[in-house]
Protein backbone atom coordinates (compact mmCIF):
# COMPACT_ATOMS: atom_id res chain seq x y z
CA UNK A 1 0.00 0.00 0.00
CA UNK A 2 1.18 3.49 -0.75
CA UNK A 3 2.58 4.94 2.52
CA UNK A 4 0.68 8.21 2.10
CA UNK A 5 -2.61 6.37 1.55
CA UNK A 6 -1.89 4.14 4.54
CA UNK A 7 -1.20 7.16 6.76
CA UNK A 8 -4.36 8.88 5.55
CA UNK A 9 -6.50 5.83 6.28
CA UNK A 10 -4.95 5.39 9.74
CA UNK A 11 -5.59 9.05 10.53
CA UNK A 12 -9.23 8.72 9.45
CA UNK A 13 -9.71 5.79 11.82
CA UNK A 14 -8.00 7.68 14.64
CA UNK A 15 -10.19 10.74 14.07
CA UNK A 16 -13.36 8.65 13.93
CA UNK A 17 -12.58 6.70 17.09
CA UNK A 18 -11.10 9.64 18.96
CA UNK A 19 -14.50 10.55 20.34
CA UNK A 20 -14.44 7.41 22.51
CA UNK A 21 -11.51 8.47 24.70
CA UNK A 22 -8.33 10.57 24.65
CA UNK A 23 -5.38 9.05 22.75
CA UNK A 24 -3.48 7.28 25.52
CA UNK A 25 -6.62 5.80 27.07
CA UNK A 26 -7.89 4.63 23.70
CA UNK A 27 -4.51 3.11 22.80
CA UNK A 28 -4.43 1.15 26.05
CA UNK A 29 -8.03 0.02 25.52
CA UNK A 30 -7.08 -1.18 22.04
CA UNK A 31 -4.20 -3.27 23.39
CA UNK A 32 -6.35 -4.88 26.10
CA UNK A 33 -9.16 -5.51 23.60
CA UNK A 34 -6.91 -7.18 21.01
CA UNK A 35 -5.17 -9.24 23.69
CA UNK A 36 -8.57 -10.49 24.84
CA UNK A 37 -9.93 -11.19 21.35
CA UNK A 38 -6.85 -12.95 20.02
CA UNK A 39 -5.58 -14.52 23.27
CA UNK A 40 -2.14 -12.97 22.77
CA UNK A 41 0.15 -10.72 24.81
CA UNK A 42 1.17 -7.51 23.01
CA UNK A 43 4.24 -5.46 23.87
CA UNK A 44 4.09 -1.80 22.90
CA UNK A 45 7.35 -0.23 21.81
CA UNK A 46 8.33 2.87 19.89
CA UNK A 47 5.94 5.77 19.61
CA UNK A 48 2.22 6.24 19.27
CA UNK A 49 0.62 7.82 16.23
CA UNK A 50 0.51 11.05 18.21
CA UNK A 51 4.28 10.90 18.77
CA UNK A 52 4.19 9.92 22.44
CA UNK A 53 6.69 7.33 23.59
CA UNK A 54 5.24 3.84 24.10
CA UNK A 55 6.94 1.55 26.54
CA UNK A 56 6.42 -2.17 26.98
CA UNK A 57 3.60 -3.06 29.36
NUVO-204608 format. One line per 4 residues: number of its first residue (from 1); their letters; for each residue x, y, z of N, C-alpha, C. Coordinates in Angstrom, 1 decimal. Example, Ala and Ser with C-alpha at 12.3 -4.5 7.8 and 13.67 -1.06 7.14 Angstrom:
1) AS) 13.2/-5.7/7.8/12.3/-4.5/7.8/13.2/-3.3/7.8 | 12.8/-2.2/7.1/13.7/-1.1/7.1/12.9/0.0/7.9;
! end
This chain:
1) XXXX) 0.8/-1.2/0.0/0.0/0.0/0.0/0.9/1.2/0.0 | 0.5/2.2/-0.7/1.2/3.5/-0.7/1.3/4.1/0.7 | 2.4/4.4/1.2/2.6/4.9/2.5/1.7/6.2/2.8 | 1.5/7.0/1.9/0.7/8.2/2.1/-0.8/7.8/2.3;
5) XXXX) -1.2/6.9/1.4/-2.6/6.4/1.5/-2.8/5.7/2.9 | -1.8/4.8/3.3/-1.9/4.1/4.5/-2.0/5.1/5.7 | -1.2/6.2/5.7/-1.2/7.2/6.8/-2.5/7.9/6.8 | -3.1/8.2/5.6/-4.4/8.9/5.5/-5.5/8.0/6.1;
9) XXXX) -5.5/6.7/5.8/-6.5/5.8/6.3/-6.4/5.6/7.8 | -5.2/5.5/8.3/-5.0/5.4/9.7/-5.5/6.6/10.4 | -5.1/7.8/9.9/-5.6/9.0/10.5/-7.1/9.2/10.5 | -7.8/8.7/9.5/-9.2/8.7/9.4/-9.8/7.8/10.5;
13) XXXX) -9.2/6.7/10.8/-9.7/5.8/11.8/-9.5/6.4/13.2 | -8.3/7.0/13.4/-8.0/7.7/14.6/-9.0/8.8/14.9 | -9.3/9.6/13.9/-10.2/10.7/14.1/-11.6/10.2/14.4 | -12.0/9.2/13.7/-13.4/8.6/13.9/-13.5/8.0/15.3;
17) XXXX) -12.5/7.4/15.8/-12.6/6.7/17.1/-12.2/7.6/18.2 | -11.6/8.7/17.9/-11.1/9.6/19.0/-12.2/10.1/19.9 | -13.4/10.1/19.5/-14.5/10.6/20.3/-14.8/9.6/21.5 | -14.2/8.4/21.4/-14.4/7.4/22.5/-13.6/7.7/23.8;
21) XXXX) -12.4/8.2/23.6/-11.5/8.5/24.7/-10.3/9.2/24.2 | -9.6/9.9/25.1/-8.3/10.6/24.6/-7.3/9.5/24.2 | -6.3/9.9/23.4/-5.4/9.0/22.7/-4.8/7.9/23.6 | -4.2/8.3/24.7/-3.5/7.3/25.5/-4.4/6.3/26.1;
25) XXXX) -5.6/6.7/26.5/-6.6/5.8/27.1/-7.1/4.9/26.0 | -7.4/5.4/24.8/-7.9/4.6/23.7/-6.8/3.6/23.2 | -5.6/4.0/23.2/-4.5/3.1/22.8/-4.4/1.9/23.8 | -4.5/2.2/25.1/-4.4/1.1/26.1/-5.6/0.2/25.9;
29) XXXX) -6.8/0.8/25.7/-8.0/0.0/25.5/-7.8/-0.9/24.3 | -7.3/-0.4/23.2/-7.1/-1.2/22.0/-6.2/-2.4/22.3 | -5.1/-2.2/23.1/-4.2/-3.3/23.4/-4.9/-4.3/24.2 | -5.6/-3.9/25.2/-6.4/-4.9/26.1/-7.4/-5.6/25.3;
33) XXXX) -8.1/-4.9/24.4/-9.2/-5.5/23.6/-8.6/-6.6/22.6 | -7.5/-6.2/21.9/-6.9/-7.2/21.0/-6.3/-8.4/21.8 | -5.7/-8.1/22.9/-5.2/-9.2/23.7/-6.3/-10.2/24.1 | -7.4/-9.7/24.5/-8.6/-10.5/24.8/-9.1/-11.3/23.6;
37) XXXX) -9.3/-10.6/22.5/-9.9/-11.2/21.4/-9.1/-12.3/20.7 | -7.8/-12.0/20.7/-6.8/-12.9/20.0/-6.1/-13.9/21.0 | -6.3/-13.7/22.3/-5.6/-14.5/23.3/-4.1/-14.5/23.1 | -3.6/-13.2/22.9/-2.1/-13.0/22.8/-1.7/-11.9/23.8;
41) XXXX) -0.4/-11.8/24.0/0.1/-10.7/24.8/0.9/-9.8/23.9 | 0.5/-8.5/23.8/1.2/-7.5/23.0/2.2/-6.7/23.8 | 3.3/-6.3/23.2/4.2/-5.5/23.9/4.3/-4.2/23.0 | 4.0/-3.1/23.6/4.1/-1.8/22.9/5.5/-1.2/23.0;
45) XXXX) 6.0/-0.9/21.9/7.4/-0.2/21.8/7.3/0.9/20.7 | 8.2/1.8/20.9/8.3/2.9/19.9/7.5/4.1/20.3 | 6.7/4.6/19.3/5.9/5.8/19.6/4.5/5.6/19.1 | 3.6/6.3/19.7/2.2/6.2/19.3/2.1/7.1/18.0;
49) XXXX) 0.9/7.0/17.4/0.6/7.8/16.2/0.7/9.3/16.6 | 0.4/9.7/17.8/0.5/11.1/18.2/1.9/11.5/18.6 | 2.9/10.6/18.5/4.3/10.9/18.8/4.7/10.7/20.2 | 3.8/10.2/21.1/4.2/9.9/22.4/5.0/8.6/22.5;
53) XXXX) 5.9/8.5/23.4/6.7/7.3/23.6/5.8/6.2/24.2 | 5.9/5.0/23.6/5.2/3.8/24.1/6.3/2.9/24.7 | 6.0/2.5/25.9/6.9/1.5/26.5/6.2/0.2/26.7 | 7.0/-0.8/26.8/6.4/-2.2/27.0/5.6/-2.3/28.3;
57) X) 4.4/-2.9/28.2/3.6/-3.1/29.4/3.3/-4.5/29.5;
! end
